[in-house]
Amino acid sequence: MQRIIDWYQPGAIVLQCGSDSLSGDRLGSFNLSMKGHAACVQFMKKFNLPLLLLGGGGYTVKSVARTWAYETGLAAGVHLQNSKSPSSLEETRLSISNAK
């Protein structure tokens, strides 16, 4: 990538962060972890150019949402803590109703 940056001297980087390469994606066949996927964002951020992240791909909603939130935090310089998320919509409903 360094040679490409040096050659083209872009004013910004547009990075498509499709998460269909994540392990467990219903349609993808790759096996990346969320942190492995996010390492690409960290790598591209090191070029110190404006960085535009785009979503796309990813067919397991829970994985997509967590990955994009994590990568957006990395791009913004915010470290998001790992928190245990509910494993189902029903658990989410229960935790919301119990909080009332």
URMO-V73681 format. One record per backbone hydrogen bond with DSSP energy under -1.0 kcal/mol. CO is the residue of the C=O (numbers start at 1). NH is the residue of the N-H. If there is no record, write none. Layout:
co = [CO & CO]
nh = [NH & NH]
//
This chain:
co = [1 & 2 & 3 & 4 & 5 & 13 & 15 & 19 & 21 & 22 & 32 & 33 & 34 & 35 & 37 & 38 & 39 & 40 & 41 & 44 & 45 & 50 & 52 & 54 & 60 & 61 & 62 & 63 & 64 & 65 & 66 & 67 & 68 & 69 & 70 & 71 & 72 & 73 & 74 & 88 & 89 & 90 & 91 & 92 & 93 & 94]
nh = [5 & 6 & 7 & 8 & 9 & 52 & 54 & 22 & 32 & 25 & 23 & 37 & 38 & 39 & 40 & 42 & 43 & 44 & 45 & 47 & 48 & 13 & 15 & 17 & 64 & 65 & 66 & 67 & 68 & 69 & 70 & 71 & 72 & 73 & 74 & 75 & 76 & 78 & 77 & 92 & 93 & 94 & 95 & 96 & 97 & 98]
//
